[in-house]
Amino acid sequence: MEFTLIADGLRFPEGPVCLPDGSVILVEIAAGQVTRIDPDGGKSSVATPGGGPNGAAIGPDGALYVCNNGGAEWIDHEGLLLPGNQPADYSGGRIERIDMATGKTECLYRAVEGRALSAPNDLVFDATGGFWFTDTGKARVHDRDNGGVFYARADGSFIVEAIPALYGGPNGIGLSPDGRTLYVSLTLERIILSFEIIGEGMVAPSPVAALPGNVVCSFPGRMMLDSMAIDANGHICVATMADRSGIAIIDPLSGAYSHIETPDFITTNIAFGGPDMRDAYITLGSSGQLIKTRWSVPGLPLAY
């Protein structure tokens, strides 16, 4: 597959969002910044919320909603940027709303049921205007937080922990085309889980509480997982890292997958855009690049 370089010099890009004018908004996690990339590769700052802006999505009011993981230590390894543990200046996990015209940033959520959010990572809106999001949990030298999956309303009025104590680093999140199934990637366990949605912020209970969800697909070795998008056929397109970096395309019914390699040790995310939704924009974290390619099928249009 051929790739076109759209922009480089980015500080660990993630969370690409395709806009109707052909530009892409993404986050630069290591810079604490949200950036707009024009079709010709020009860059401009949208907002600087600080911390570690991570996953991003447009909400029902046209604003940008961002998972902020609170920041990380950063390691420069032979010119490649790698994320590390919780930093000394960790500013706390939160969900933020950003006005893309003015850059005004509002913190919507920092806690749920009295417990602080740790490291919100990625989010997806449903058709009702609410959103599901993952919290990966912060790692320290000798311990790490348990992650989970949450549901919240965009107006700041409601948040609930939908799937608690989800081990393995919940990261990417997506919805099936009919909106009835939630998909979550676990970075460290290298699996994709599915959950049946049964109500607002509610998923069907698992037969064994300690083993939540249903395994859609698992990956060998250290082929770790990051964020995802869904295509028009319902396939899960998840970014992979380490052993085989790229995009894995998974059939959620059979668990079978194919893999497209990308030129970066840490591929972080994929988003679909363009008039036919076949322009695939992929963020390469460690090399700081946004690349583009043509996909074989259209991406699934997002709720907003």
C-alpha positions in Angstrom: 0.0 0.0 0.0 1.3 3.5 -0.9 1.2 6.3 1.7 1.4 10.1 1.2 3.1 12.2 3.8 0.7 15.0 4.8 2.6 16.5 7.8 5.6 15.7 9.9 7.4 17.3 12.9 4.4 16.5 15.1 4.8 15.7 18.8 3.3 12.2 19.1 0.1 12.7 17.0 -3.1 10.9 17.8 -6.9 11.3 17.6 -7.3 12.4 13.9 -10.7 13.9 13.0 -11.5 14.5 9.4 -13.3 17.7 8.5 -15.5 18.5 5.5 -13.0 21.0 4.1 -10.3 18.3 3.8 -8.4 19.4 6.8 -7.6 17.1 9.7 -7.6 18.0 13.4 -5.4 15.9 15.6 -3.8 16.0 19.0 -0.1 16.3 19.7 0.1 14.5 23.0 3.6 15.4 23.9 3.0 19.1 23.2 -0.3 19.3 25.1 -1.8 20.7 21.9 -4.6 20.3 19.4 -3.5 21.0 15.9 -5.2 21.6 12.5 -3.5 20.1 9.4 -4.5 21.7 6.1 -4.7 19.5 3.0 -1.3 21.0 1.9 0.3 20.0 5.2 0.1 23.5 6.8 -0.2 23.4 10.6 -2.0 25.8 12.9 -2.9 25.5 16.6 -6.5 25.0 17.6 -6.0 24.9 21.4 -3.4 24.2 24.0 -5.1 22.4 26.8 -1.9 21.1 28.3 -1.5 17.7 30.0 -1.9 14.9 27.4 -4.7 15.4 24.9 -5.4 12.0 23.4 -8.5 10.8 21.6 -10.8 13.4 20.0 -14.2 13.5 18.4 -16.8 16.1 17.3 -19.9 16.2 19.4 -23.5 17.1 18.7 -22.9 20.8 19.3 -20.0 21.0 16.7 -17.4 21.3 19.5 -14.4 19.0 19.8 -14.4 16.6 22.7 -11.0 15.4 23.9 -9.8 12.7 26.3 -6.9 14.2 28.3 -4.6 11.7 30.0 -2.9 14.3 32.2 0.5 14.0 30.6 3.4 11.4 30.4 7.1 11.1 30.6 8.7 11.2 27.2 11.7 9.3 26.0 13.8 10.3 22.9 15.1 7.1 21.5 17.4 7.6 18.5 15.1 10.3 17.2 11.9 8.5 17.9 9.5 9.8 20.6 8.2 7.2 23.1 5.7 7.6 25.9 6.6 6.6 29.5 5.2 6.5 33.0 3.2 9.1 34.9 5.2 12.3 35.0 6.1 14.5 38.0 3.8 17.3 36.6 0.8 14.9 36.0 -2.2 17.2 35.8 -5.0 14.6 36.2 -7.2 12.9 33.7 -10.2 14.7 32.4 -12.7 15.1 29.5 -12.5 18.5 27.8 -14.7 20.4 25.4 -12.9 22.7 22.9 -14.5 25.4 20.8 -12.6 25.0 17.5 -13.1 28.6 16.5 -11.8 30.2 19.6 -9.7 27.5 21.3 -11.6 28.0 24.5 -11.2 24.8 26.6 -13.8 23.7 29.2 -13.3 20.8 31.6 -16.4 18.6 31.6 -15.4 15.7 33.8 -12.6 14.9 36.2 -14.2 12.2 38.3 -17.0 9.6 38.3 -18.9 8.7 41.5 -16.2 10.5 43.5 -13.3 8.6 41.9 -10.8 10.7 39.8 -10.3 9.8 36.2 -6.8 8.5 35.6 -5.9 8.6 31.9 -8.8 9.0 29.5 -7.7 7.8 26.1 -10.3 7.6 23.4 -14.0 8.3 22.8 -16.8 7.7 20.4 -20.2 9.4 20.2 -23.5 7.5 19.8 -26.6 8.6 17.9 -28.2 10.1 21.1 -25.3 12.6 21.6 -23.7 10.7 24.5 -20.2 9.2 24.3 -18.3 6.2 25.5 -14.7 6.6 26.5 -11.8 4.5 27.7 -9.5 5.2 30.6 -6.2 3.4 30.2 -4.9 4.1 33.7 -1.6 5.6 34.6 1.6 3.5 35.0 4.2 4.2 37.6 7.5 2.4 38.3 6.0 -0.2 40.7 2.3 0.0 40.1 -0.5 1.1 37.7 -4.1 2.2 37.9 -6.9 -0.1 36.8 -8.6 1.2 33.6 -12.2 1.1 32.6 -14.9 2.2 30.1 -17.2 5.1 30.9 -20.3 6.8 29.4 -21.1 10.4 29.6 -23.4 13.1 28.2 -21.9 16.0 26.2 -23.5 18.6 28.4 -21.6 17.6 31.5 -24.7 16.4 33.3 -24.1 12.7 33.6 -21.2 10.2 33.8 -21.1 6.6 34.8 -18.6 3.8 35.0 -19.9 1.2 32.5 -17.1 -1.4 32.7 -14.9 -1.2 35.8 -11.5 -2.8 36.5 -10.8 -3.6 32.8 -7.2 -4.9 32.9 -4.8 -4.7 30.1 -5.0 -1.0 29.3 -8.3 -0.2 27.6 -7.5 2.1 24.7 -9.3 2.2 21.4 -13.1 2.3 21.3 -15.7 2.0 18.6 -19.4 1.3 17.8 -20.8 -1.2 15.3 -22.8 0.2 12.4 -26.1 -0.5 14.2 -24.9 1.1 17.4 -25.7 -2.0 19.4 -22.2 -3.3 20.0 -19.2 -1.6 21.7 -15.7 -2.6 20.8 -12.7 -2.0 23.0 -9.0 -2.7 22.4 -6.8 -3.7 25.3 -3.2 -2.6 24.6 -1.3 -4.9 26.9 -3.5 -7.9 26.6 -3.5 -7.6 22.8 -7.2 -8.4 22.4 -10.4 -6.8 21.1 -13.4 -7.1 23.3 -17.1 -6.7 22.3 -20.0 -5.7 24.6 -23.7 -5.7 24.0 -25.2 -2.3 24.8 -28.5 -2.6 26.7 -29.1 1.0 27.7 -27.6 4.4 28.3 -24.1 3.7 29.7 -25.0 0.0 30.2 -23.7 -3.2 28.7 -24.9 -6.7 29.2 -23.3 -8.5 32.2 -20.6 -11.1 31.4 -21.1 -14.7 32.7 -17.9 -14.3 34.7 -17.4 -10.8 36.2 -13.7 -11.1 36.2 -13.7 -11.8 32.5 -15.8 -9.0 31.0 -16.9 -8.9 27.4 -16.5 -11.3 24.5 -13.1 -11.8 22.8 -13.4 -10.8 19.1 -9.7 -11.3 18.3 -6.4 -11.8 19.9 -2.9 -11.0 18.6 0.4 -12.8 19.1 3.7 -11.7 20.6 4.1 -8.0 21.4 1.7 -6.8 18.6 0.1 -4.3 21.0 -3.1 -2.3 20.2 -4.0 1.4 20.1 -7.0 3.2 18.8 -9.6 2.2 16.2 -12.1 3.2 13.5 -14.9 1.1 11.9 -15.4 0.7 8.2 -18.7 0.7 6.3 -18.7 -3.1 6.3 -18.5 -3.2 10.1 -14.8 -4.3 10.2 -12.7 -3.0 13.1 -9.6 -1.2 11.9 -7.2 -1.0 14.9 -3.8 0.6 15.1 -1.0 -1.8 16.1 2.4 -1.2 17.6 5.7 -2.8 18.4 6.1 -6.3 16.8 4.0 -5.4 13.7 3.1 -1.8 13.5 0.3 -0.8 11.2 -3.5 -1.3 10.9 -5.2 -4.6 11.6 -8.6 -5.1 9.8 -10.8 -7.5 11.8 -14.0 -9.3 10.9 -16.0 -9.0 14.2 -18.0 -12.2 13.3 -15.1 -14.6 12.7 -12.2 -12.8 14.4 -10.1 -13.2 11.2 -7.9 -10.3 10.3 -5.5 -8.9 7.7 -2.7 -6.5 8.4 -1.3 -3.4 6.6 2.2 -2.4 7.8 3.1 1.3 8.3 6.5 2.9 8.6 6.5 3.6 12.3 7.2 1.6 15.5 4.1 3.1 17.1 1.0 3.6 14.8 -1.6 5.3 17.0 -4.8 5.8 15.1 -6.8 5.9 11.8 -9.7 8.1 10.6 -11.7 8.1 7.4 -12.7 11.1 5.4 -13.0 12.5 1.9 -16.1 12.7 -0.3 -16.3 8.9 -0.6 -15.0 8.2 3.0 -12.1 6.2 1.5 -9.3 8.6 2.4 -7.6 7.0 5.4 -5.5 9.2 7.6 -3.1 7.5 9.9 -1.1 9.0 12.8 2.4 7.7 13.4 3.3 8.5 17.0 7.0 8.0 17.4 8.1 9.6 14.1 5.5 12.4 14.4 3.8 12.1 11.1 0.3 12.2 9.5 0.1 10.0 6.4 -2.8 9.3 4.0 -3.7 6.4 1.8 -6.7 5.1 -0.2 -8.8 2.4 1.6 -10.4 -0.5 -0.2 -13.8 0.2 1.4 -15.4 3.4 2.8 -15.1 4.2 6.5 -18.2 4.3 8.6 -19.5 7.8 9.0 -19.3 9.0 12.6 -22.4 10.3 14.5 -21.3 13.9 14.2 
